[in-house]
């Protein structure tokens, strides 16, 4: 899936690549959609593990946590995974009844939760805190799409850093 994406994934080449057969894959997963569902679940587990690592860094304020997220997102080693993530996210929106149903919404909630954990406790439940988390998430996701489209890491990272510096100077930690 990382090499071919969701649309171009075919059971026959996949089975061949792992030394199996399409029939075995169908037996194990019930259908191609069942296989996609399982692969997306594993990708989400990896995403949650990365987010948990960030969440455990309690000494970070919100701007620092967002900066750490951006470092991970902009790492070239993650491009294939992030391209797949974008494809699954889009498919979740356009075909919610498919195996990717709910993927987009759950990933938004996961990331907002991590960002919330880096806001001061007394501020977290306020409307301003929700808006702040949402703004950061939107900025990171927009930057990610721009980076994936252009590959211009230096330009996009400079813009992200400028936004995060502005966030820090306007009271990211309240």
C-alpha positions as CSV (number, residue, x, y, z in Angstrom):
1,X,0.0,0.0,0.0
2,X,2.9,2.4,0.7
3,X,4.2,1.9,-2.8
4,X,0.9,1.8,-4.7
5,X,-1.7,3.5,-2.5
6,X,-5.2,2.4,-1.9
7,X,-6.5,2.9,-5.4
8,X,-3.8,0.9,-7.2
9,X,-3.5,-1.8,-4.6
10,X,-4.2,-5.2,-6.1
11,X,-4.4,-8.5,-4.2
12,X,-2.4,-10.5,-6.8
13,X,0.8,-8.4,-6.7
14,X,0.5,-8.0,-2.9
15,X,0.1,-11.7,-2.4
16,X,3.1,-12.4,-4.7
17,X,5.2,-9.8,-2.8
18,X,4.6,-11.5,0.5
19,X,4.9,-15.1,-0.8
20,X,1.2,-15.9,-0.6
21,X,-1.8,-16.1,-2.8
22,X,-4.9,-13.9,-3.3
23,X,-7.1,-16.7,-2.0
24,X,-5.2,-16.8,1.3
25,X,-5.5,-13.1,1.6
26,X,-9.3,-13.3,1.0
27,X,-9.5,-16.1,3.5
28,X,-7.7,-14.1,6.1
29,X,-9.4,-10.8,5.6
30,X,-12.7,-11.7,3.9
31,X,-12.3,-9.2,1.1
32,X,-10.0,-6.5,-0.3
33,X,-11.9,-4.0,1.9
34,X,-11.2,-6.1,5.0
35,X,-7.5,-6.1,4.1
36,X,-7.5,-2.3,3.6
37,X,-9.4,-1.9,6.9
38,X,-6.7,-3.9,8.7
39,X,-3.8,-2.1,7.1
40,X,-5.4,1.3,8.0
41,X,-5.9,0.1,11.6
42,X,-2.2,-0.8,11.7
43,X,-1.2,2.6,10.2
44,X,-3.4,4.3,12.8
45,X,-1.7,2.3,15.6
46,X,1.7,3.6,14.4
47,X,0.3,7.1,14.2
48,X,-1.1,6.8,17.8
49,X,2.2,5.4,19.0
50,X,4.0,8.5,17.6
51,X,1.4,10.8,19.1
52,X,1.7,9.1,22.4
53,X,5.5,9.7,22.4
54,X,4.7,13.4,21.9
55,X,2.0,13.4,24.6
56,X,4.5,11.9,27.1
57,X,6.8,14.9,26.6
58,X,4.9,16.9,29.2
59,X,7.7,19.4,29.5
60,X,6.8,20.8,26.1
61,X,4.5,23.6,25.6
62,X,2.0,23.7,22.8
63,X,4.3,25.4,20.3
64,X,7.1,23.0,21.1
65,X,4.8,20.0,20.7
66,X,3.6,21.3,17.4
67,X,7.2,21.8,16.3
68,X,8.0,18.2,17.3
69,X,5.0,17.0,15.3
70,X,6.2,19.0,12.3
71,X,9.7,17.5,12.5
72,X,8.1,14.1,12.3
73,X,5.7,15.1,9.5
74,X,8.5,16.7,7.4
75,X,10.9,13.9,7.7
76,X,11.4,12.5,4.2
77,X,11.4,8.9,5.6
78,X,7.7,9.3,6.3
79,X,6.6,10.5,2.8
80,X,5.1,7.2,1.6
81,X,3.2,6.7,4.8
82,X,1.9,10.3,4.8
83,X,0.9,10.0,1.1
84,X,-1.1,6.9,2.1
85,X,-2.5,8.8,5.1
86,X,-3.7,11.7,2.8
87,X,-5.3,9.1,0.4
88,X,-7.1,7.4,3.3
89,X,-8.2,10.7,4.8
90,X,-9.6,11.8,1.4
91,X,-11.3,8.5,0.8
92,X,-12.8,8.6,4.3
93,X,-14.4,11.9,3.3
94,X,-15.6,11.0,-0.2
95,X,-16.6,7.3,0.5
96,X,-17.5,7.1,4.2
97,X,-19.1,3.7,3.8
98,X,-15.8,2.1,2.6
99,X,-13.1,0.5,4.7
100,X,-11.7,3.9,5.5
101,X,-15.0,5.1,7.0
102,X,-14.4,7.2,10.1
103,X,-10.6,7.4,9.5
104,X,-10.6,11.2,8.9
105,X,-12.7,12.0,12.0
106,X,-10.8,9.7,14.3
107,X,-7.4,11.1,13.2
108,X,-8.6,14.7,13.8
109,X,-9.7,13.8,17.3
110,X,-6.4,11.9,18.0
111,X,-4.3,14.9,17.0
112,X,-6.5,17.4,18.9
113,X,-6.2,15.3,22.0
114,X,-2.4,15.3,21.8
115,X,-2.3,19.1,21.3
116,X,-4.7,19.5,24.2
117,X,-2.4,17.6,26.5
118,X,0.2,20.3,25.9
119,X,-2.0,23.2,27.0
120,X,-2.2,24.3,30.6
121,X,-4.8,22.4,32.5
122,X,-6.7,25.5,33.5
123,X,-7.0,26.6,29.9
124,X,-7.7,23.3,28.1
125,X,-11.5,23.3,28.3
126,X,-12.0,26.9,27.1
127,X,-13.3,27.9,23.7
128,X,-10.0,29.7,23.1
129,X,-8.0,26.5,23.8
130,X,-10.2,24.5,21.3
131,X,-9.7,27.3,18.7
132,X,-5.9,27.3,19.3
133,X,-5.6,23.5,18.9
134,X,-7.8,23.6,15.8
135,X,-5.7,26.4,14.3
136,X,-2.5,24.6,14.9
137,X,-3.8,21.3,13.5
138,X,-5.1,23.1,10.4
139,X,-1.8,24.8,9.9
140,X,0.2,21.6,10.3
141,X,-2.1,19.7,7.9
142,X,-2.1,22.4,5.3
143,X,1.7,22.6,5.5
144,X,1.9,18.8,5.2
145,X,-0.3,18.9,2.0
146,X,1.9,21.7,0.6
147,X,5.1,19.7,1.5
148,X,3.8,16.5,-0.1
149,X,2.7,18.3,-3.2
150,X,6.0,20.3,-3.7
151,X,8.7,18.6,-1.7
152,X,9.9,22.0,-0.7
153,X,10.9,21.2,2.8
154,X,12.9,24.4,3.6
155,X,10.2,26.8,2.4
156,X,7.3,25.0,4.2
157,X,9.3,24.4,7.4
158,X,10.3,28.1,7.5
159,X,6.6,29.0,7.3
160,X,5.6,26.5,10.0
161,X,8.4,27.8,12.2
162,X,7.2,31.4,11.7
163,X,3.7,30.4,12.7
164,X,4.8,28.5,15.7
165,X,7.0,31.4,16.8
166,X,4.0,33.7,16.6
167,X,2.0,31.3,18.6
168,X,4.7,31.1,21.2
169,X,4.8,34.9,21.5
170,X,1.1,35.3,21.8
171,X,0.8,32.9,24.7
172,X,0.7,29.3,23.5
173,X,1.1,28.2,27.1
174,X,-1.4,30.8,28.5
